[in-house]
Amino acid sequence: MEKVTSGQRLHTCRACGKKFEYPVKGSAATRHHCENCADLPAETRKTLERLNTRVTQLEHQLKSLQAKAITPG
Ligand SMILES: [Zn+2]
């Protein structure tokens, strides 16, 4: 696990999947989006969120497939 400084929590950006601390003083980051993605136009961010959701799902599927491959039965 990654260490988190007190008062700040590690959030995962919905658009790019990056882990970021929130809240950070002077940062444009929001609860759901890192500083970079908070700056993007809403339509662009929406597309990124959709892609990121798919990537996350694929990662889970890949992991479960790998787990099955390692432990037969
Ligand atoms: Zn982001």
N, CA, C, O and the ligand as a Tripos MOL2 file, in Angstrom:
@<TRIPOS>MOLECULE
protein
  293   291    74     0     0
PROTEIN
NO_CHARGES

@<TRIPOS>ATOM
      1 N           0.8380   -1.2080    0.0000 N.3       1 MET1
      2 CA          0.0000    0.0000    0.0000 C.3       1 MET1
      3 C           0.8700    1.2540    0.0000 C.2       1 MET1
      4 O           1.9770    1.2690    0.5390 O.2       1 MET1
      5 N           0.3430    2.2850   -0.6100 N.am      2 GLU2
      6 CA          1.0760    3.5410   -0.6460 C.3       2 GLU2
      7 C           0.8020    4.3500    0.6120 C.2       2 GLU2
      8 O          -0.2920    4.3160    1.1760 O.2       2 GLU2
      9 N           1.8220    5.0730    1.0280 N.am      3 LYS3
     10 CA          1.6610    5.8780    2.2330 C.3       3 LYS3
     11 C           0.9430    7.1890    1.9000 C.2       3 LYS3
     12 O           1.1830    7.8130    0.8660 O.2       3 LYS3
     13 N           0.0830    7.5680    2.7880 N.am      4 VAL4
     14 CA         -0.6880    8.7930    2.5870 C.3       4 VAL4
     15 C          -0.4050    9.7240    3.7550 C.2       4 VAL4
     16 O          -0.4310    9.3160    4.9160 O.2       4 VAL4
     17 N          -0.1380   10.9660    3.4330 N.am      5 THR5
     18 CA          0.1040   11.9280    4.4940 C.3       5 THR5
     19 C          -1.2040   12.2450    5.2000 C.2       5 THR5
     20 O          -2.2760   12.1670    4.6020 O.2       5 THR5
     21 N          -1.1130   12.5940    6.4420 N.am      6 SER6
     22 CA         -2.3070   12.7760    7.2530 C.3       6 SER6
     23 C          -3.1990   13.8750    6.6950 C.2       6 SER6
     24 O          -2.7110   14.9150    6.2530 O.2       6 SER6
     25 N          -4.4920   13.6450    6.7170 N.am      7 GLY7
     26 CA         -5.4470   14.6440    6.2410 C.3       7 GLY7
     27 C          -5.7690   14.5050    4.7690 C.2       7 GLY7
     28 O          -6.8100   14.9740    4.3080 O.2       7 GLY7
     29 N          -4.8680   13.8550    4.0180 N.am      8 GLN8
     30 CA         -5.1210   13.6890    2.5960 C.3       8 GLN8
     31 C          -5.3980   12.2300    2.2960 C.2       8 GLN8
     32 O          -4.8110   11.3300    2.8970 O.2       8 GLN8
     33 N          -6.2990   12.0120    1.3580 N.am      9 ARG9
     34 CA         -6.5880   10.6400    0.9620 C.3       9 ARG9
     35 C          -6.1760   10.4380   -0.4740 C.2       9 ARG9
     36 O          -6.2140   11.3630   -1.2850 O.2       9 ARG9
     37 N          -5.7820    9.2130   -0.7810 N.am     10 LEU10
     38 CA         -5.3800    8.8890   -2.1320 C.3      10 LEU10
     39 C          -6.6240    8.5300   -2.9440 C.2      10 LEU10
     40 O          -7.3490    7.5870   -2.6250 O.2      10 LEU10
     41 N          -6.8470    9.3070   -4.0010 N.am     11 HIS11
     42 CA         -7.9880    9.0600   -4.8690 C.3      11 HIS11
     43 C          -7.4890    8.5300   -6.2020 C.2      11 HIS11
     44 O          -6.3520    8.7860   -6.5990 O.2      11 HIS11
     45 N          -8.3430    7.7950   -6.8820 N.am     12 THR12
     46 CA         -8.0170    7.3370   -8.2260 C.3      12 THR12
     47 C          -8.8110    8.1670   -9.2220 C.2      12 THR12
     48 O         -10.0340    8.2720   -9.1330 O.2      12 THR12
     49 N          -8.1000    8.7490  -10.1620 N.am     13 CYS13
     50 CA         -8.7490    9.5940  -11.1650 C.3      13 CYS13
     51 C          -9.6490    8.7410  -12.0500 C.2      13 CYS13
     52 O          -9.2310    7.7010  -12.5590 O.2      13 CYS13
     53 N         -10.8680    9.1850  -12.2250 N.am     14 ARG14
     54 CA        -11.8230    8.4250  -13.0390 C.3      14 ARG14
     55 C         -11.4750    8.4450  -14.5150 C.2      14 ARG14
     56 O         -11.8390    7.5400  -15.2660 O.2      14 ARG14
     57 N         -10.7750    9.4730  -14.9160 N.am     15 ALA15
     58 CA        -10.5030    9.6230  -16.3400 C.3      15 ALA15
     59 C          -9.2180    8.9190  -16.7680 C.2      15 ALA15
     60 O          -9.2060    8.2250  -17.7850 O.2      15 ALA15
     61 N          -8.1390    9.0870  -16.0100 N.am     16 CYS16
     62 CA         -6.8630    8.5240  -16.4410 C.3      16 CYS16
     63 C          -6.3840    7.4050  -15.5330 C.2      16 CYS16
     64 O          -5.4130    6.7240  -15.8610 O.2      16 CYS16
     65 N          -7.0460    7.1960  -14.3910 N.am     17 GLY17
     66 CA         -6.6820    6.0970  -13.5070 C.3      17 GLY17
     67 C          -5.4970    6.4020  -12.6080 C.2      17 GLY17
     68 O          -5.0470    5.5450  -11.8480 O.2      17 GLY17
     69 N          -4.9970    7.6140  -12.6960 N.am     18 LYS18
     70 CA         -3.8540    7.9920  -11.8700 C.3      18 LYS18
     71 C          -4.2760    8.1350  -10.4130 C.2      18 LYS18
     72 O          -5.3860    8.5710  -10.1080 O.2      18 LYS18
     73 N          -3.3550    7.7540   -9.5160 N.am     19 LYS19
     74 CA         -3.6130    7.9560   -8.0920 C.3      19 LYS19
     75 C          -3.1480    9.3600   -7.7140 C.2      19 LYS19
     76 O          -2.0430    9.7720   -8.0650 O.2      19 LYS19
     77 N          -3.9850   10.0780   -7.0080 N.am     20 PHE20
     78 CA         -3.5940   11.4250   -6.6190 C.3      20 PHE20
     79 C          -4.1370   11.7300   -5.2400 C.2      20 PHE20
     80 O          -5.1380   11.1700   -4.7940 O.2      20 PHE20
     81 N          -3.4370   12.6400   -4.5810 N.am     21 GLU21
     82 CA         -3.8660   13.0450   -3.2450 C.3      21 GLU21
     83 C          -4.8880   14.1590   -3.3500 C.2      21 GLU21
     84 O          -4.7690   15.0560   -4.1840 O.2      21 GLU21
     85 N          -5.8750   14.0910   -2.5080 N.am     22 TYR22
     86 CA         -6.9230   15.0990   -2.4940 C.3      22 TYR22
     87 C          -7.4440   15.2470   -1.0760 C.2      22 TYR22
     88 O          -7.6300   14.2280   -0.4110 O.2      22 TYR22
     89 N          -7.6870   16.4240   -0.5790 N.am     23 PRO23
     90 CA         -7.4400   17.7080   -1.2680 C.3      23 PRO23
     91 C          -5.9940   18.1760   -1.1130 C.2      23 PRO23
     92 O          -5.3510   17.9210   -0.0950 O.2      23 PRO23
     93 N          -5.4970   18.8590   -2.1330 N.am     24 VAL24
     94 CA         -4.1780   19.4760   -2.0780 C.3      24 VAL24
     95 C          -4.3510   20.9710   -2.3130 C.2      24 VAL24
     96 O          -5.0100   21.3960   -3.2620 O.2      24 VAL24
     97 N          -3.7530   21.7470   -1.4400 N.am     25 LYS25
     98 CA         -3.9250   23.1940   -1.5270 C.3      25 LYS25
     99 C          -3.3640   23.7320   -2.8420 C.2      25 LYS25
    100 O          -2.2350   23.4110   -3.2110 O.2      25 LYS25
    101 N          -4.1360   24.5360   -3.5380 N.am     26 GLY26
    102 CA         -3.6680   25.1420   -4.7790 C.3      26 GLY26
    103 C          -3.7960   24.2320   -5.9880 C.2      26 GLY26
    104 O          -3.4840   24.6390   -7.1070 O.2      26 GLY26
    105 N          -4.2580   22.9930   -5.7720 N.am     27 SER27
    106 CA         -4.4110   22.0640   -6.8760 C.3      27 SER27
    107 C          -5.8140   22.1520   -7.4510 C.2      27 SER27
    108 O          -6.7760   22.3840   -6.7190 O.2      27 SER27
    109 N          -5.9360   21.9650   -8.7800 N.am     28 ALA28
    110 CA         -7.2390   22.0340   -9.4340 C.3      28 ALA28
    111 C          -7.9850   20.7070   -9.3380 C.2      28 ALA28
    112 O          -9.1260   20.5890   -9.7850 O.2      28 ALA28
    113 N          -7.3320   19.7160   -8.7520 N.am     29 ALA29
    114 CA         -7.9280   18.3870   -8.6940 C.3      29 ALA29
    115 C          -9.2610   18.3950   -7.9410 C.2      29 ALA29
    116 O          -9.4460   19.1520   -6.9870 O.2      29 ALA29
    117 N         -10.1710   17.5520   -8.3810 N.am     30 THR30
    118 CA        -11.4410   17.3740   -7.6920 C.3      30 THR30
    119 C         -11.4580   15.9890   -7.0650 C.2      30 THR30
    120 O         -10.5020   15.2230   -7.1900 O.2      30 THR30
    121 N         -12.5400   15.6830   -6.4000 N.am     31 ARG31
    122 CA        -12.6500   14.3920   -5.7240 C.3      31 ARG31
    123 C         -12.4620   13.2220   -6.6960 C.2      31 ARG31
    124 O         -11.9010   12.1890   -6.3300 O.2      31 ARG31
    125 N         -12.9270   13.3890   -7.9190 N.am     32 HIS32
    126 CA        -12.9120   12.2760   -8.8650 C.3      32 HIS32
    127 C         -11.8950   12.4290   -9.9910 C.2      32 HIS32
    128 O         -11.6650   11.4900  -10.7540 O.2      32 HIS32
    129 N         -11.2880   13.6060  -10.0960 N.am     33 HIS33
    130 CA        -10.3700   13.8210  -11.2080 C.3      33 HIS33
    131 C          -9.0710   14.4600  -10.7430 C.2      33 HIS33
    132 O          -9.0680   15.3600   -9.9030 O.2      33 HIS33
    133 N          -7.9680   13.9770  -11.3030 N.am     34 CYS34
    134 CA         -6.6760   14.5360  -10.9520 C.3      34 CYS34
    135 C          -6.5300   15.9260  -11.5670 C.2      34 CYS34
    136 O          -7.3830   16.3780  -12.3310 O.2      34 CYS34
    137 N          -5.4500   16.5810  -11.2230 N.am     35 GLU35
    138 CA         -5.2440   17.9650  -11.6520 C.3      35 GLU35
    139 C          -5.2820   18.0920  -13.1760 C.2      35 GLU35
    140 O          -5.8760   19.0280  -13.7120 O.2      35 GLU35
    141 N          -4.6450   17.1460  -13.8680 N.am     36 ASN36
    142 CA         -4.5960   17.1990  -15.3310 C.3      36 ASN36
    143 C          -5.9820   17.0630  -15.9380 C.2      36 ASN36
    144 O          -6.3470   17.8210  -16.8360 O.2      36 ASN36
    145 N          -6.7530   16.1010  -15.4510 N.am     37 CYS37
    146 CA         -8.0370   15.8020  -16.0680 C.3      37 CYS37
    147 C          -9.1070   16.8110  -15.6540 C.2      37 CYS37
    148 O         -10.0830   17.0030  -16.3800 O.2      37 CYS37
    149 N          -8.9410   17.4480  -14.5150 N.am     38 ALA38
    150 CA         -9.8970   18.4620  -14.0890 C.3      38 ALA38
    151 C          -9.8990   19.6330  -15.0600 C.2      38 ALA38
    152 O         -10.8840   20.3640  -15.1660 O.2      38 ALA38
    153 N          -8.7860   19.8040  -15.7680 N.am     39 ASP39
    154 CA         -8.6310   20.8960  -16.7240 C.3      39 ASP39
    155 C          -9.2730   20.6030  -18.0720 C.2      39 ASP39
    156 O          -9.5170   21.5180  -18.8580 O.2      39 ASP39
    157 N          -9.5470   19.3320  -18.3410 N.am     40 LEU40
    158 CA        -10.0280   18.9440  -19.6660 C.3      40 LEU40
    159 C         -11.4710   19.3790  -19.8950 C.2      40 LEU40
    160 O         -12.2350   19.5490  -18.9450 O.2      40 LEU40
    161 N         -11.8400   19.5580  -21.1750 N.am     41 PRO41
    162 CA        -13.2490   19.8080  -21.4800 C.3      41 PRO41
    163 C         -14.0990   18.6100  -21.0670 C.2      41 PRO41
    164 O         -13.6440   17.4680  -21.1360 O.2      41 PRO41
    165 N         -15.3280   18.8710  -20.6410 N.am     42 ALA42
    166 CA        -16.1850   17.8140  -20.0970 C.3      42 ALA42
    167 C         -16.3500   16.6480  -21.0740 C.2      42 ALA42
    168 O         -16.3540   15.4880  -20.6630 O.2      42 ALA42
    169 N         -16.4850   16.9580  -22.3710 N.am     43 GLU43
    170 CA        -16.6970   15.8980  -23.3550 C.3      43 GLU43
    171 C         -15.4780   14.9860  -23.4510 C.2      43 GLU43
    172 O         -15.6060   13.7650  -23.5350 O.2      43 GLU43
    173 N         -14.3010   15.5920  -23.4380 N.am     44 THR44
    174 CA        -13.0590   14.8190  -23.4980 C.3      44 THR44
    175 C         -12.9320   13.9350  -22.2800 C.2      44 THR44
    176 O         -12.5490   12.7690  -22.3730 O.2      44 THR44
    177 N         -13.2600   14.5090  -21.1300 N.am     45 ARG45
    178 CA        -13.1490   13.7690  -19.8760 C.3      45 ARG45
    179 C         -14.1030   12.5770  -19.8720 C.2      45 ARG45
    180 O         -13.7780   11.4950  -19.3850 O.2      45 ARG45
    181 N         -15.2890   12.8120  -20.4310 N.am     46 LYS46
    182 CA        -16.2880   11.7380  -20.4830 C.3      46 LYS46
    183 C         -15.7700   10.5640  -21.3070 C.2      46 LYS46
    184 O         -15.9310    9.4040  -20.9270 O.2      46 LYS46
    185 N         -15.1510   10.8800  -22.4360 N.am     47 THR47
    186 CA        -14.5900    9.8360  -23.2820 C.3      47 THR47
    187 C         -13.4910    9.0860  -22.5440 C.2      47 THR47
    188 O         -13.4310    7.8570  -22.5920 O.2      47 THR47
    189 N         -12.6380    9.8120  -21.8710 N.am     48 LEU48
    190 CA        -11.5610    9.1780  -21.1050 C.3      48 LEU48
    191 C         -12.1270    8.2750  -20.0140 C.2      48 LEU48
    192 O         -11.6170    7.1800  -19.7760 O.2      48 LEU48
    193 N         -13.1810    8.7410  -19.3570 N.am     49 GLU49
    194 CA        -13.7880    7.9350  -18.2920 C.3      49 GLU49
    195 C         -14.3090    6.6230  -18.8420 C.2      49 GLU49
    196 O         -14.1770    5.5680  -18.2210 O.2      49 GLU49
    197 N         -14.9140    6.7140  -20.0440 N.am     50 ARG50
    198 CA        -15.4580    5.5040  -20.6450 C.3      50 ARG50
    199 C         -14.3300    4.5290  -20.9730 C.2      50 ARG50
    200 O         -14.4360    3.3320  -20.7050 O.2      50 ARG50
    201 N         -13.2660    5.0430  -21.5460 N.am     51 LEU51
    202 CA        -12.1380    4.1830  -21.8880 C.3      51 LEU51
    203 C         -11.4890    3.6040  -20.6400 C.2      51 LEU51
    204 O         -11.1180    2.4300  -20.6050 O.2      51 LEU51
    205 N         -11.3570    4.4360  -19.6230 N.am     52 ASN52
    206 CA        -10.7210    3.9840  -18.3920 C.3      52 ASN52
    207 C         -11.5430    2.8760  -17.7350 C.2      52 ASN52
    208 O         -10.9860    1.9260  -17.1840 O.2      52 ASN52
    209 N         -12.8660    3.0020  -17.7950 N.am     53 THR53
    210 CA        -13.7360    1.9580  -17.2500 C.3      53 THR53
    211 C         -13.4920    0.6380  -17.9750 C.2      53 THR53
    212 O         -13.4280   -0.4230  -17.3530 O.2      53 THR53
    213 N         -13.3580    0.7180  -19.2950 N.am     54 ARG54
    214 CA        -13.1210   -0.4990  -20.0710 C.3      54 ARG54
    215 C         -11.7760   -1.1080  -19.7380 C.2      54 ARG54
    216 O         -11.6580   -2.3230  -19.5770 O.2      54 ARG54
    217 N         -10.7670   -0.2700  -19.6340 N.am     55 VAL55
    218 CA         -9.4310   -0.7730  -19.3040 C.3      55 VAL55
    219 C          -9.4560   -1.4660  -17.9450 C.2      55 VAL55
    220 O          -8.8670   -2.5330  -17.7720 O.2      55 VAL55
    221 N         -10.1490   -0.8460  -16.9770 N.am     56 THR56
    222 CA        -10.2350   -1.4290  -15.6400 C.3      56 THR56
    223 C         -10.9090   -2.7900  -15.6940 C.2      56 THR56
    224 O         -10.4540   -3.7450  -15.0630 O.2      56 THR56
    225 N         -12.0020   -2.8740  -16.4540 N.am     57 GLN57
    226 CA        -12.6980   -4.1580  -16.5840 C.3      57 GLN57
    227 C         -11.8000   -5.2070  -17.2160 C.2      57 GLN57
    228 O         -11.7520   -6.3520  -16.7660 O.2      57 GLN57
    229 N         -11.0820   -4.8040  -18.2690 N.am     58 LEU58
    230 CA        -10.1910   -5.7330  -18.9460 C.3      58 LEU58
    231 C          -9.0740   -6.2070  -18.0200 C.2      58 LEU58
    232 O          -8.6750   -7.3710  -18.0550 O.2      58 LEU58
    233 N          -8.5790   -5.2970  -17.1980 N.am     59 GLU59
    234 CA         -7.5310   -5.6690  -16.2400 C.3      59 GLU59
    235 C          -8.0450   -6.7200  -15.2650 C.2      59 GLU59
    236 O          -7.3460   -7.6840  -14.9500 O.2      59 GLU59
    237 N          -9.2710   -6.5260  -14.7900 N.am     60 HIS60
    238 CA         -9.8560   -7.4990  -13.8630 C.3      60 HIS60
    239 C         -10.0170   -8.8520  -14.5360 C.2      60 HIS60
    240 O          -9.7150   -9.8920  -13.9520 O.2      60 HIS60
    241 N         -10.5020   -8.8230  -15.7830 N.am     61 GLN61
    242 CA        -10.6890  -10.0730  -16.5120 C.3      61 GLN61
    243 C          -9.3600  -10.7740  -16.7220 C.2      61 GLN61
    244 O          -9.2500  -11.9900  -16.5640 O.2      61 GLN61
    245 N          -8.3550   -9.9930  -17.0800 N.am     62 LEU62
    246 CA         -7.0330  -10.5510  -17.3090 C.3      62 LEU62
    247 C          -6.4960  -11.1920  -16.0310 C.2      62 LEU62
    248 O          -5.9280  -12.2840  -16.0630 O.2      62 LEU62
    249 N          -6.6810  -10.5080  -14.9220 N.am     63 LYS63
    250 CA         -6.1940  -11.0300  -13.6450 C.3      63 LYS63
    251 C          -6.8700  -12.3510  -13.2940 C.2      63 LYS63
    252 O          -6.2180  -13.3000  -12.8570 O.2      63 LYS63
    253 N          -8.1980  -12.3990  -13.4910 N.am     64 SER64
    254 CA         -8.9070  -13.6300  -13.1340 C.3      64 SER64
    255 C          -8.5130  -14.7560  -14.0820 C.2      64 SER64
    256 O          -8.4440  -15.9170  -13.6780 O.2      64 SER64
    257 N          -8.2530  -14.4150  -15.3440 N.am     65 LEU65
    258 CA         -7.7960  -15.4360  -16.2790 C.3      65 LEU65
    259 C          -6.4140  -15.9470  -15.8890 C.2      65 LEU65
    260 O          -6.1370  -17.1440  -15.9690 O.2      65 LEU65
    261 N          -5.5570  -15.0320  -15.4700 N.am     66 GLN66
    262 CA         -4.2130  -15.4260  -15.0520 C.3      66 GLN66
    263 C          -4.2750  -16.3110  -13.8100 C.2      66 GLN66
    264 O          -3.5480  -17.2980  -13.6940 O.2      66 GLN66
    265 N          -5.1620  -15.9360  -12.8810 N.am     67 ALA67
    266 CA         -5.3050  -16.7150  -11.6610 C.3      67 ALA67
    267 C          -5.7570  -18.1290  -11.9910 C.2      67 ALA67
    268 O          -5.2890  -19.0940  -11.3870 O.2      67 ALA67
    269 N          -6.6750  -18.2510  -12.9580 N.am     68 LYS68
    270 CA         -7.1540  -19.5780  -13.3710 C.3      68 LYS68
    271 C          -6.0450  -20.3750  -14.0150 C.2      68 LYS68
    272 O          -5.9350  -21.5840  -13.8120 O.2      68 LYS68
    273 N          -5.2090  -19.6830  -14.8030 N.am     69 ALA69
    274 CA         -4.1330  -20.3620  -15.5080 C.3      69 ALA69
    275 C          -3.0810  -20.8880  -14.5310 C.2      69 ALA69
    276 O          -2.4950  -21.9500  -14.7390 O.2      69 ALA69
    277 N          -2.8540  -20.1190  -13.4550 N.am     70 ILE70
    278 CA         -1.8270  -20.5100  -12.4830 C.3      70 ILE70
    279 C          -2.3070  -21.6740  -11.6090 C.2      70 ILE70
    280 O          -1.5680  -22.6270  -11.3640 O.2      70 ILE70
    281 N          -3.5690  -21.5770  -11.1400 N.am     71 THR71
    282 CA         -4.1090  -22.6420  -10.2950 C.3      71 THR71
    283 C          -5.1520  -23.4500  -11.0840 C.2      71 THR71
    284 O          -6.3100  -23.0420  -11.1800 O.2      71 THR71
    285 N          -4.7440  -24.5810  -11.6400 N.am     72 PRO72
    286 CA         -5.6780  -25.3810  -12.4170 C.3      72 PRO72
    287 C          -6.7940  -25.9730  -11.5430 C.2      72 PRO72
    288 O          -6.6130  -26.2490  -10.3570 O.2      72 PRO72
    289 N          -7.9140  -26.1480  -12.1630 N.am     73 GLY73
    290 CA         -9.0560  -26.7340  -11.4440 C.3      73 GLY73
    291 C          -9.9310  -25.6280  -11.0800 C.2      73 GLY73
    292 O         -10.9740  -25.8440  -10.4620 O.2      73 GLY73
    293 ZN         -6.6000   12.1300  -14.4140 Zn       74 ZN74
@<TRIPOS>BOND
     1     1     2 1
     2     2     3 1
     3     3     4 2
     4     3     5 am
     5     5     6 1
     6     6     7 1
     7     7     8 2
     8     7     9 am
     9     9    10 1
    10    10    11 1
    11    11    12 2
    12    11    13 am
    13    13    14 1
    14    14    15 1
    15    15    16 2
    16    15    17 am
    17    17    18 1
    18    18    19 1
    19    19    20 2
    20    19    21 am
    21    21    22 1
    22    22    23 1
    23    23    24 2
    24    23    25 am
    25    25    26 1
    26    26    27 1
    27    27    28 2
    28    27    29 am
    29    29    30 1
    30    30    31 1
    31    31    32 2
    32    31    33 am
    33    33    34 1
    34    34    35 1
    35    35    36 2
    36    35    37 am
    37    37    38 1
    38    38    39 1
    39    39    40 2
    40    39    41 am
    41    41    42 1
    42    42    43 1
    43    43    44 2
    44    43    45 am
    45    45    46 1
    46    46    47 1
    47    47    48 2
    48    47    49 am
    49    49    50 1
    50    50    51 1
    51    51    52 2
    52    51    53 am
    53    53    54 1
    54    54    55 1
    55    55    56 2
    56    55    57 am
    57    57    58 1
    58    58    59 1
    59    59    60 2
    60    59    61 am
    61    61    62 1
    62    62    63 1
    63    63    64 2
    64    63    65 am
    65    65    66 1
    66    66    67 1
    67    67    68 2
    68    67    69 am
    69    69    70 1
    70    70    71 1
    71    71    72 2
    72    71    73 am
    73    73    74 1
    74    74    75 1
    75    75    76 2
    76    75    77 am
    77    77    78 1
    78    78    79 1
    79    79    80 2
    80    79    81 am
    81    81    82 1
    82    82    83 1
    83    83    84 2
    84    83    85 am
    85    85    86 1
    86    86    87 1
    87    87    88 2
    88    87    89 am
    89    89    90 1
    90    90    91 1
    91    91    92 2
    92    91    93 am
    93    93    94 1
    94    94    95 1
    95    95    96 2
    96    95    97 am
    97    97    98 1
    98    98    99 1
    99    99   100 2
   100    99   101 am
   101   101   102 1
   102   102   103 1
   103   103   104 2
   104   103   105 am
   105   105   106 1
   106   106   107 1
   107   107   108 2
   108   107   109 am
   109   109   110 1
   110   110   111 1
   111   111   112 2
   112   111   113 am
   113   113   114 1
   114   114   115 1
   115   115   116 2
   116   115   117 am
   117   117   118 1
   118   118   119 1
   119   119   120 2
   120   119   121 am
   121   121   122 1
   122   122   123 1
   123   123   124 2
   124   123   125 am
   125   125   126 1
   126   126   127 1
   127   127   128 2
   128   127   129 am
   129   129   130 1
   130   130   131 1
   131   131   132 2
   132   131   133 am
   133   133   134 1
   134   134   135 1
   135   135   136 2
   136   135   137 am
   137   137   138 1
   138   138   139 1
   139   139   140 2
   140   139   141 am
   141   141   142 1
   142   142   143 1
   143   143   144 2
   144   143   145 am
   145   145   146 1
   146   146   147 1
   147   147   148 2
   148   147   149 am
   149   149   150 1
   150   150   151 1
   151   151   152 2
   152   151   153 am
   153   153   154 1
   154   154   155 1
   155   155   156 2
   156   155   157 am
   157   157   158 1
   158   158   159 1
   159   159   160 2
   160   159   161 am
   161   161   162 1
   162   162   163 1
   163   163   164 2
   164   163   165 am
   165   165   166 1
   166   166   167 1
   167   167   168 2
   168   167   169 am
   169   169   170 1
   170   170   171 1
   171   171   172 2
   172   171   173 am
   173   173   174 1
   174   174   175 1
   175   175   176 2
   176   175   177 am
   177   177   178 1
   178   178   179 1
   179   179   180 2
   180   179   181 am
   181   181   182 1
   182   182   183 1
   183   183   184 2
   184   183   185 am
   185   185   186 1
   186   186   187 1
   187   187   188 2
   188   187   189 am
   189   189   190 1
   190   190   191 1
   191   191   192 2
   192   191   193 am
   193   193   194 1
   194   194   195 1
   195   195   196 2
   196   195   197 am
   197   197   198 1
   198   198   199 1
   199   199   200 2
   200   199   201 am
   201   201   202 1
   202   202   203 1
   203   203   204 2
   204   203   205 am
   205   205   206 1
   206   206   207 1
   207   207   208 2
   208   207   209 am
   209   209   210 1
   210   210   211 1
   211   211   212 2
   212   211   213 am
   213   213   214 1
   214   214   215 1
   215   215   216 2
   216   215   217 am
   217   217   218 1
   218   218   219 1
   219   219   220 2
   220   219   221 am
   221   221   222 1
   222   222   223 1
   223   223   224 2
   224   223   225 am
   225   225   226 1
   226   226   227 1
   227   227   228 2
   228   227   229 am
   229   229   230 1
   230   230   231 1
   231   231   232 2
   232   231   233 am
   233   233   234 1
   234   234   235 1
   235   235   236 2
   236   235   237 am
   237   237   238 1
   238   238   239 1
   239   239   240 2
   240   239   241 am
   241   241   242 1
   242   242   243 1
   243   243   244 2
   244   243   245 am
   245   245   246 1
   246   246   247 1
   247   247   248 2
   248   247   249 am
   249   249   250 1
   250   250   251 1
   251   251   252 2
   252   251   253 am
   253   253   254 1
   254   254   255 1
   255   255   256 2
   256   255   257 am
   257   257   258 1
   258   258   259 1
   259   259   260 2
   260   259   261 am
   261   261   262 1
   262   262   263 1
   263   263   264 2
   264   263   265 am
   265   265   266 1
   266   266   267 1
   267   267   268 2
   268   267   269 am
   269   269   270 1
   270   270   271 1
   271   271   272 2
   272   271   273 am
   273   273   274 1
   274   274   275 1
   275   275   276 2
   276   275   277 am
   277   277   278 1
   278   278   279 1
   279   279   280 2
   280   279   281 am
   281   281   282 1
   282   282   283 1
   283   283   284 2
   284   283   285 am
   285   285   286 1
   286   286   287 1
   287   287   288 2
   288   287   289 am
   289   289   290 1
   290   290   291 1
   291   291   292 2
@<TRIPOS>SUBSTRUCTURE
     1 MET1         2 RESIDUE 1 A MET
     2 GLU2         6 RESIDUE 1 A GLU
     3 LYS3        10 RESIDUE 1 A LYS
     4 VAL4        14 RESIDUE 1 A VAL
     5 THR5        18 RESIDUE 1 A THR
     6 SER6        22 RESIDUE 1 A SER
     7 GLY7        26 RESIDUE 1 A GLY
     8 GLN8        30 RESIDUE 1 A GLN
     9 ARG9        34 RESIDUE 1 A ARG
    10 LEU10       38 RESIDUE 1 A LEU
    11 HIS11       42 RESIDUE 1 A HIS
    12 THR12       46 RESIDUE 1 A THR
    13 CYS13       50 RESIDUE 1 A CYS
    14 ARG14       54 RESIDUE 1 A ARG
    15 ALA15       58 RESIDUE 1 A ALA
    16 CYS16       62 RESIDUE 1 A CYS
    17 GLY17       66 RESIDUE 1 A GLY
    18 LYS18       70 RESIDUE 1 A LYS
    19 LYS19       74 RESIDUE 1 A LYS
    20 PHE20       78 RESIDUE 1 A PHE
    21 GLU21       82 RESIDUE 1 A GLU
    22 TYR22       86 RESIDUE 1 A TYR
    23 PRO23       90 RESIDUE 1 A PRO
    24 VAL24       94 RESIDUE 1 A VAL
    25 LYS25       98 RESIDUE 1 A LYS
    26 GLY26      102 RESIDUE 1 A GLY
    27 SER27      106 RESIDUE 1 A SER
    28 ALA28      110 RESIDUE 1 A ALA
    29 ALA29      114 RESIDUE 1 A ALA
    30 THR30      118 RESIDUE 1 A THR
    31 ARG31      122 RESIDUE 1 A ARG
    32 HIS32      126 RESIDUE 1 A HIS
    33 HIS33      130 RESIDUE 1 A HIS
    34 CYS34      134 RESIDUE 1 A CYS
    35 GLU35      138 RESIDUE 1 A GLU
    36 ASN36      142 RESIDUE 1 A ASN
    37 CYS37      146 RESIDUE 1 A CYS
    38 ALA38      150 RESIDUE 1 A ALA
    39 ASP39      154 RESIDUE 1 A ASP
    40 LEU40      158 RESIDUE 1 A LEU
    41 PRO41      162 RESIDUE 1 A PRO
    42 ALA42      166 RESIDUE 1 A ALA
    43 GLU43      170 RESIDUE 1 A GLU
    44 THR44      174 RESIDUE 1 A THR
    45 ARG45      178 RESIDUE 1 A ARG
    46 LYS46      182 RESIDUE 1 A LYS
    47 THR47      186 RESIDUE 1 A THR
    48 LEU48      190 RESIDUE 1 A LEU
    49 GLU49      194 RESIDUE 1 A GLU
    50 ARG50      198 RESIDUE 1 A ARG
    51 LEU51      202 RESIDUE 1 A LEU
    52 ASN52      206 RESIDUE 1 A ASN
    53 THR53      210 RESIDUE 1 A THR
    54 ARG54      214 RESIDUE 1 A ARG
    55 VAL55      218 RESIDUE 1 A VAL
    56 THR56      222 RESIDUE 1 A THR
    57 GLN57      226 RESIDUE 1 A GLN
    58 LEU58      230 RESIDUE 1 A LEU
    59 GLU59      234 RESIDUE 1 A GLU
    60 HIS60      238 RESIDUE 1 A HIS
    61 GLN61      242 RESIDUE 1 A GLN
    62 LEU62      246 RESIDUE 1 A LEU
    63 LYS63      250 RESIDUE 1 A LYS
    64 SER64      254 RESIDUE 1 A SER
    65 LEU65      258 RESIDUE 1 A LEU
    66 GLN66      262 RESIDUE 1 A GLN
    67 ALA67      266 RESIDUE 1 A ALA
    68 LYS68      270 RESIDUE 1 A LYS
    69 ALA69      274 RESIDUE 1 A ALA
    70 ILE70      278 RESIDUE 1 A ILE
    71 THR71      282 RESIDUE 1 A THR
    72 PRO72      286 RESIDUE 1 A PRO
    73 GLY73      290 RESIDUE 1 A GLY
    74 ZN74       293 GROUP 0 **** ****
